[in-house]
Amino acid sequence: MKSEQFCLACDDGTRLQHDKRDLAFVYRDQPLEVVGVSGWHCPACGECEFDDGEGKRYSAEVDAFLATVDAEIAQTLRTLRKKLGLKQAEAGRLFGDSVNAFSEYERG
């Protein structure tokens, strides 16, 4: 392991700190915190150069989170459409899209 790293994002000589930190991620106003990500962290901008395997772990957690958020939004959309008594074709016309597009929204 290198003893000293500098932030390429800041590009101003900011030294990175090697440790484990929780990384925050936000998607569609929903927060996610990936706990204990090991790597070189920038104290100024928050960028991280992941240690071996940590990038894959971080990416897997983010991907699962994205799928969950999209599924929740799709379910909410479907529930609201049904509460309004609309068929997908009707909802598609109201939103200015085709029935196929609205069906895709409901599938996440």
Backbone as CSV, one residue per row, in Angstrom:
resi,resn,N_x,N_y,N_z,CA_x,CA_y,CA_z,C_x,C_y,C_z
1,MET,0.840,-1.181,0.000,0.000,0.000,0.000,0.886,1.246,0.000
2,LYS,0.490,2.229,-0.772,1.239,3.481,-0.835,1.089,4.227,0.489
3,SER,2.116,4.967,0.860,2.063,5.694,2.125,1.424,7.074,1.973
4,GLU,1.329,7.553,0.735,0.764,8.884,0.534,0.050,8.940,-0.812
5,GLN,-1.146,9.505,-0.823,-1.939,9.676,-2.040,-2.479,11.100,-2.045
6,PHE,-2.716,11.608,-3.250,-3.270,12.952,-3.389,-4.564,12.876,-4.199
7,CYS,-5.488,13.767,-3.897,-6.792,13.757,-4.555,-6.672,14.269,-5.990
8,LEU,-7.056,13.428,-6.918,-7.035,13.823,-8.325,-8.234,14.693,-8.676
9,ALA,-9.324,14.553,-7.919,-10.506,15.372,-8.182,-10.262,16.821,-7.757
10,CYS,-9.671,17.009,-6.591,-9.376,18.367,-6.122,-8.213,18.972,-6.908
11,ASP,-7.228,18.138,-7.237,-6.063,18.548,-8.018,-5.382,19.788,-7.447
12,ASP,-5.332,19.838,-6.106,-4.690,20.985,-5.472,-3.704,20.558,-4.382
13,GLY,-3.324,19.280,-4.415,-2.368,18.783,-3.426,-3.003,18.272,-2.150
14,THR,-4.337,18.144,-2.130,-5.011,17.616,-0.949,-4.593,16.168,-0.726
15,ARG,-4.129,15.880,0.463,-3.708,14.522,0.798,-4.916,13.668,1.168
16,LEU,-4.924,12.468,0.623,-5.977,11.517,0.956,-5.645,10.817,2.266
17,GLN,-6.700,10.377,2.951,-6.532,9.663,4.209,-7.018,8.240,4.028
18,HIS,-6.180,7.273,4.420,-6.565,5.869,4.266,-7.274,5.393,5.531
19,ASP,-8.553,5.030,5.361,-9.319,4.467,6.470,-10.639,3.920,5.950
20,LYS,-11.509,3.551,6.874,-12.852,3.092,6.530,-13.826,4.200,6.889
21,ARG,-14.694,4.528,5.929,-15.697,5.568,6.163,-17.023,5.130,5.570
22,ASP,-18.077,5.674,6.128,-19.408,5.462,5.572,-19.586,6.450,4.428
23,LEU,-20.043,5.950,3.281,-20.245,6.816,2.121,-21.734,7.003,1.869
24,ALA,-22.126,8.248,1.699,-23.527,8.581,1.447,-23.797,8.616,-0.054
25,PHE,-24.996,8.191,-0.421,-25.443,8.185,-1.809,-26.918,8.555,-1.799
26,VAL,-27.356,9.378,-2.743,-28.762,9.782,-2.822,-29.277,9.511,-4.228
27,TYR,-30.459,8.893,-4.281,-31.110,8.605,-5.562,-32.591,8.925,-5.410
28,ARG,-33.078,9.826,-6.253,-34.481,10.252,-6.224,-34.907,10.658,-4.809
29,ASP,-34.069,11.455,-4.194,-34.288,11.982,-2.845,-34.279,10.918,-1.754
30,GLN,-33.840,9.721,-2.070,-33.750,8.644,-1.075,-32.285,8.437,-0.705
31,PRO,-31.955,8.496,0.597,-30.556,8.351,0.999,-30.142,6.899,1.230
32,LEU,-28.888,6.630,0.950,-28.268,5.344,1.237,-26.925,5.636,1.897
33,GLU,-26.581,4.838,2.893,-25.266,4.945,3.499,-24.593,3.579,3.384
34,VAL,-23.488,3.538,2.666,-22.710,2.309,2.535,-21.668,2.364,3.647
35,VAL,-21.761,1.422,4.565,-20.990,1.454,5.803,-19.582,0.883,5.619
36,GLY,-18.622,1.558,6.218,-17.263,1.063,6.334,-16.534,0.798,5.039
37,VAL,-16.551,1.760,4.134,-15.865,1.599,2.852,-14.381,1.906,3.055
38,SER,-13.555,0.908,2.764,-12.119,1.028,2.969,-11.440,1.577,1.708
39,GLY,-10.612,2.587,1.921,-9.885,3.159,0.799,-9.237,4.466,1.177
40,TRP,-8.794,5.183,0.161,-8.185,6.493,0.323,-9.270,7.546,0.134
41,HIS,-9.594,8.275,1.188,-10.696,9.240,1.184,-10.162,10.667,1.200
42,CYS,-10.809,11.514,0.408,-10.436,12.927,0.376,-11.240,13.684,1.435
43,PRO,-10.554,14.364,2.358,-11.272,15.122,3.384,-11.945,16.379,2.834
44,ALA,-11.552,16.828,1.653,-12.111,18.054,1.083,-13.360,17.788,0.241
45,CYS,-13.267,16.861,-0.715,-14.387,16.672,-1.647,-15.157,15.369,-1.427
46,GLY,-14.608,14.455,-0.620,-15.316,13.218,-0.329,-15.077,12.087,-1.314
47,GLU,-14.273,12.327,-2.334,-13.955,11.260,-3.290,-13.225,10.133,-2.581
48,CYS,-13.318,8.930,-3.167,-12.663,7.774,-2.568,-12.000,6.934,-3.642
49,GLU,-10.759,6.538,-3.371,-10.083,5.547,-4.195,-10.185,4.239,-3.412
50,PHE,-11.051,3.349,-3.891,-11.381,2.132,-3.155,-10.203,1.176,-3.025
51,ASP,-10.153,0.483,-1.883,-9.233,-0.643,-1.740,-9.778,-1.805,-2.565
52,ASP,-8.949,-2.826,-2.783,-9.350,-3.995,-3.566,-10.665,-4.580,-3.047
53,GLY,-11.604,-4.766,-3.941,-12.884,-5.372,-3.617,-13.932,-4.399,-3.103
54,GLU,-13.521,-3.256,-2.613,-14.474,-2.307,-2.043,-15.322,-1.629,-3.114
55,GLY,-14.749,-1.393,-4.285,-15.518,-0.793,-5.373,-16.660,-1.685,-5.790
56,LYS,-16.404,-2.986,-5.876,-17.459,-3.942,-6.244,-18.522,-4.015,-5.165
57,ARG,-18.097,-4.009,-3.892,-19.058,-4.048,-2.790,-19.936,-2.791,-2.794
58,TYR,-19.302,-1.636,-2.953,-20.031,-0.369,-2.999,-21.020,-0.370,-4.167
59,SER,-20.553,-0.768,-5.331,-21.388,-0.794,-6.523,-22.573,-1.751,-6.356
60,ALA,-22.349,-2.906,-5.765,-23.428,-3.874,-5.558,-24.492,-3.318,-4.617
61,GLU,-24.061,-2.639,-3.554,-25.027,-2.048,-2.623,-25.822,-0.931,-3.293
62,VAL,-25.152,-0.109,-4.089,-25.837,0.980,-4.791,-26.813,0.412,-5.822
63,ASP,-26.394,-0.588,-6.581,-27.274,-1.199,-7.589,-28.532,-1.788,-6.946
64,ALA,-28.370,-2.480,-5.828,-29.522,-3.062,-5.122,-30.447,-1.958,-4.615
65,PHE,-29.866,-0.880,-4.123,-30.636,0.261,-3.639,-31.439,0.902,-4.770
66,LEU,-30.804,1.105,-5.922,-31.496,1.686,-7.078,-32.697,0.838,-7.474
67,ALA,-32.510,-0.471,-7.508,-33.599,-1.378,-7.884,-34.735,-1.297,-6.876
68,THR,-34.413,-1.210,-5.600,-35.433,-1.122,-4.555,-36.226,0.175,-4.665
69,VAL,-35.527,1.290,-4.838,-36.200,2.590,-4.956,-37.099,2.608,-6.184
70,ASP,-36.590,2.125,-7.320,-37.396,2.100,-8.542,-38.635,1.216,-8.368
71,ALA,-38.493,0.088,-7.697,-39.630,-0.808,-7.470,-40.670,-0.151,-6.567
72,GLU,-40.217,0.572,-5.545,-41.150,1.266,-4.647,-41.914,2.360,-5.392
73,ILE,-41.223,3.095,-6.230,-41.875,4.154,-7.010,-42.872,3.547,-7.987
74,ALA,-42.497,2.455,-8.621,-43.397,1.789,-9.566,-44.658,1.300,-8.856
75,GLN,-44.495,0.734,-7.665,-45.648,0.250,-6.906,-46.562,1.407,-6.497
76,THR,-45.975,2.501,-6.077,-46.761,3.683,-5.705,-47.529,4.217,-6.901
77,LEU,-46.876,4.285,-8.037,-47.521,4.766,-9.255,-48.695,3.869,-9.634
78,ARG,-48.488,2.564,-9.577,-49.539,1.593,-9.901,-50.724,1.735,-8.933
79,THR,-50.414,1.870,-7.634,-51.462,2.017,-6.618,-52.276,3.281,-6.849
80,LEU,-51.596,4.389,-7.135,-52.308,5.651,-7.379,-53.185,5.574,-8.629
81,ARG,-52.649,4.963,-9.680,-53.445,4.827,-10.908,-54.706,4.021,-10.635
82,LYS,-54.573,2.949,-9.883,-55.738,2.109,-9.586,-56.726,2.830,-8.673
83,LYS,-56.222,3.607,-7.706,-57.111,4.389,-6.832,-57.926,5.387,-7.640
84,LEU,-57.324,5.908,-8.689,-58.016,6.863,-9.554,-58.933,6.166,-10.559
85,GLY,-58.872,4.847,-10.581,-59.730,4.085,-11.485,-59.320,4.183,-12.941
86,LEU,-58.053,4.395,-13.185,-57.562,4.551,-14.554,-56.916,3.270,-15.055
87,LYS,-57.118,3.013,-16.340,-56.369,1.944,-17.002,-55.042,2.536,-17.457
88,GLN,-54.096,1.667,-17.762,-52.786,2.161,-18.174,-52.872,3.055,-19.407
89,ALA,-53.722,2.707,-20.343,-53.864,3.518,-21.562,-54.377,4.911,-21.211
90,GLU,-55.342,4.984,-20.303,-55.884,6.285,-19.890,-54.830,7.118,-19.170
91,ALA,-54.110,6.476,-18.273,-53.057,7.180,-17.543,-51.969,7.651,-18.515
92,GLY,-51.648,6.822,-19.486,-50.654,7.200,-20.485,-51.066,8.435,-21.252
93,ARG,-52.347,8.496,-21.642,-52.837,9.678,-22.369,-52.810,10.921,-21.478
94,LEU,-53.176,10.777,-20.200,-53.165,11.920,-19.277,-51.760,12.493,-19.103
95,PHE,-50.770,11.608,-19.088,-49.386,12.038,-18.901,-48.704,12.379,-20.220
96,GLY,-49.411,12.209,-21.326,-48.856,12.560,-22.620,-47.939,11.494,-23.192
97,ASP,-47.973,10.312,-22.616,-47.158,9.214,-23.110,-48.066,8.127,-23.668
98,SER,-47.447,7.135,-24.252,-48.211,5.999,-24.755,-48.477,5.016,-23.621
99,VAL,-49.394,4.085,-23.867,-49.683,3.066,-22.864,-48.430,2.240,-22.583
100,ASN,-47.616,2.021,-23.586,-46.399,1.237,-23.381,-45.439,1.947,-22.432
101,ALA,-45.316,3.243,-22.589,-44.418,3.992,-21.711,-44.911,3.942,-20.273
102,PHE,-46.213,4.092,-20.066,-46.756,4.071,-18.709,-46.580,2.674,-18.101
103,SER,-46.763,1.654,-18.890,-46.541,0.294,-18.417,-45.095,0.112,-17.960
104,GLU,-44.166,0.698,-18.693,-42.761,0.624,-18.304,-42.497,1.353,-17.003
105,TYR,-43.150,2.498,-16.785,-43.007,3.212,-15.520,-43.438,2.322,-14.367
106,GLU,-44.556,1.631,-14.550,-45.088,0.791,-13.492,-44.228,-0.454,-13.242
107,ARG,-43.410,-0.806,-14.186,-42.505,-1.940,-13.988,-41.149,-1.480,-13.441
108,GLY,-41.043,-0.196,-13.200,-39.812,0.339,-12.612,-38.776,0.652,-13.637
